[in-house]
Amino acid sequence: MVLIAEDNSDDCLIAMRAWEESRLGFDVRFVHDGRELMDYVYRRRKWHGSLDLPLPQLILLDLNMPRKDGRRVLEDLQGHPEWSQIPIVILSGSRHPRDIQQSEMLGAYDFITKPETFDEYQRMITQLGQAVLEKNKRQFA
């Protein structure tokens, strides 16, 4: 399962379409900001009592979101033993070196500037998905 934290509904639609067209078979779920992601992690609010909340194999995290931004989410997830092992890829419109450095310092697996075209986005999704599948294959071999 891939969990995507993104506050822009157009970017969510693009991501869903790219994952579908990748044909890699991932279940993709969305949260709309960092606070909602943390609610998912801790099974709070709308996820309280939910039995169908798998750990993601990959988290795509926007940096600049309302209520709780990606930097604070990275900090919080590093303190959660079960979630700190999940690769978190920052997917941001930013190209600022400070954002990249800070994300790496906070434990991001990678920092990717949002692609400008759908074809570029789909290539990125396919590469990320294949990397996750390869990692899982090695882990269970």
Helices and strands as residue ranges (DSSP letters): E 2-5, H 9-22, E 28-31, H 34-42, G 45-47, E 58-61, H 70-78, E 88-92, H 97-105, E 110-113, H 118-139
